[in-house]
Amino acid sequence: MLLLGGVAAVALTAMPAAADFRICNVTKSRVGVSLGYKDNDGWATEGWWNLPAGNCETLLRGTLAARFYYIYAVDYDRGGEWSGQAFMCTRDKEFTIRGTEDCLARGYDRTGFFELDTGDQPSWTVQLTESADQVPMQPLQSRVPMLQTPPAAGRLPAPAPRSRN
């Protein structure tokens, strides 16, 4: 599939609000989101949270228990995805899956998630965006680079010319 849009991560530490892991859909499309994480019982993936355009959802409530979390998201309207190289198990319907090994043999899909380093913050918000031209919200510690918007679904970019040496 295609890589879609960008991701901005925001550490929320300035406001005395509830500590949560939230995701916001800042696109004009409907988006499906799945989450991967490691807890006391090992690796787990959960999905799907369906976010209408311009909406946010709390995926985990309370102070974050881990530093690293993993997201895979799909743009339902335009096609494409936000993905990465951390492979975990998913399925098409609502799921909670324990373990990341042997996804296909266990009847699941093997899906590439992208990693988020929360830096041990108590709260974290991820923004799924359409374009690297948008300026992400500024976390207190640092900015997270945005990912480039892909070509329209179904159209792959022309391959880069290769030199022959």
C-alpha positions in Angstrom: 0.0 0.0 0.0 1.0 3.6 -0.1 2.4 5.7 2.7 -0.1 8.5 3.4 0.3 11.9 4.9 2.3 12.7 7.9 2.4 12.2 11.6 2.9 14.8 14.3 3.4 13.7 17.8 2.8 16.1 20.7 3.9 15.5 24.3 1.2 17.0 26.5 2.9 18.1 29.8 2.0 21.8 30.2 -1.7 21.3 31.1 -2.9 19.5 34.2 -5.1 17.2 32.2 -5.7 13.5 32.4 -2.8 11.4 31.2 -3.8 9.5 28.0 -2.6 8.3 24.6 -4.7 10.1 22.0 -4.8 10.1 18.2 -6.3 12.9 16.1 -7.3 12.6 12.5 -6.4 16.0 11.0 -7.3 14.8 7.4 -10.4 15.2 5.4 -11.0 11.5 5.2 -12.3 8.8 7.5 -9.4 6.9 9.1 -9.1 3.5 10.8 -6.4 3.1 13.5 -4.7 0.2 15.2 -2.3 0.4 18.2 0.6 -1.9 19.2 2.3 -1.8 22.6 4.2 -3.9 25.2 2.7 -4.3 28.7 3.3 -6.6 31.6 1.7 -9.5 29.7 3.9 -9.0 26.5 3.1 -7.6 23.1 -0.5 -6.6 22.1 -2.2 -5.0 19.2 -5.7 -3.6 19.2 -8.0 -2.1 16.6 -9.9 -0.6 15.0 -10.7 2.9 16.1 -12.7 4.6 13.3 -12.0 8.4 13.3 -14.1 10.7 11.2 -12.3 13.6 9.6 -11.2 16.3 12.2 -11.8 14.1 15.3 -9.7 12.7 18.1 -9.9 9.5 20.1 -8.3 8.4 23.3 -6.8 5.0 22.7 -5.4 4.4 26.2 -6.5 6.1 29.3 -4.2 7.0 32.2 -0.5 7.6 32.5 1.4 5.8 29.7 3.0 2.6 30.9 5.6 2.3 28.1 8.0 4.6 26.2 7.3 3.1 22.8 4.0 2.7 21.0 3.2 1.6 17.5 0.5 2.8 15.1 -0.9 1.6 11.8 -3.7 3.6 10.2 -5.7 3.4 7.0 -7.4 6.1 5.0 -10.8 4.7 4.2 -11.7 7.3 1.6 -8.6 8.0 -0.4 -6.7 4.8 0.1 -3.2 4.7 1.5 -1.8 4.1 5.0 0.4 5.3 7.7 2.8 2.3 8.3 6.3 1.3 9.2 8.7 -1.5 9.7 7.6 -2.8 13.1 5.6 -5.9 12.1 2.6 -6.9 14.3 -0.6 -8.9 13.9 -3.9 -7.4 12.9 -7.2 -8.5 11.3 -10.0 -6.8 9.3 -12.5 -6.7 12.1 -12.2 -5.4 15.7 -9.4 -7.2 17.5 -7.1 -7.5 20.5 -4.3 -9.8 19.7 -1.5 -11.0 22.1 1.9 -11.6 20.6 3.6 -10.5 17.4 5.0 -13.9 16.2 3.6 -16.1 13.5 0.7 -13.8 12.6 -0.1 -15.6 9.3 0.1 -19.1 10.9 -2.3 -17.9 13.6 -4.8 -16.6 11.0 -4.0 -12.9 11.3 -2.5 -10.4 8.9 1.1 -9.3 9.3 1.1 -5.5 9.3 3.9 -2.9 9.5 3.4 -0.3 12.2 5.4 2.9 12.7 7.1 3.5 16.1 6.5 6.4 18.4 9.0 7.3 21.1 7.0 9.1 23.8 10.2 9.8 25.8 8.6 8.5 28.9 6.0 11.4 28.9 2.8 10.7 30.9 0.6 11.7 27.9 0.9 11.7 24.2 -1.1 12.8 21.2 -0.5 11.7 17.6 -1.9 13.8 14.7 -2.4 12.0 11.4 -2.1 14.7 8.6 -2.5 14.9 4.9 0.5 17.0 4.0 4.0 17.8 5.1 3.2 21.4 4.3 1.2 21.7 7.5 3.1 22.8 10.6 2.7 20.3 13.4 1.9 21.4 16.9 5.1 22.1 18.9 5.9 19.6 21.6 7.6 21.2 24.6 10.8 19.1 24.0 11.2 18.8 20.2 9.4 18.7 16.9 8.7 15.5 15.1 9.3 15.5 11.3 6.3 15.0 9.1 6.0 12.3 6.5 5.4 13.2 2.9 2.0 12.8 1.2 1.9 10.0 -1.3 0.5 10.2 -4.8 -3.2 9.5 -5.3 -4.2 5.9 -4.4 -3.5 3.4 -7.2 -0.8 5.6 -8.8 2.7 4.8 -7.9 5.5 7.3 -8.3 7.9 6.9 -11.2 10.9 4.9 -10.2 14.1 6.9 -9.7 16.6 6.6 -12.5 19.4 4.1 -11.7 22.9 4.8 -12.8 25.0 1.9 -14.2 28.5 1.9 -13.0 
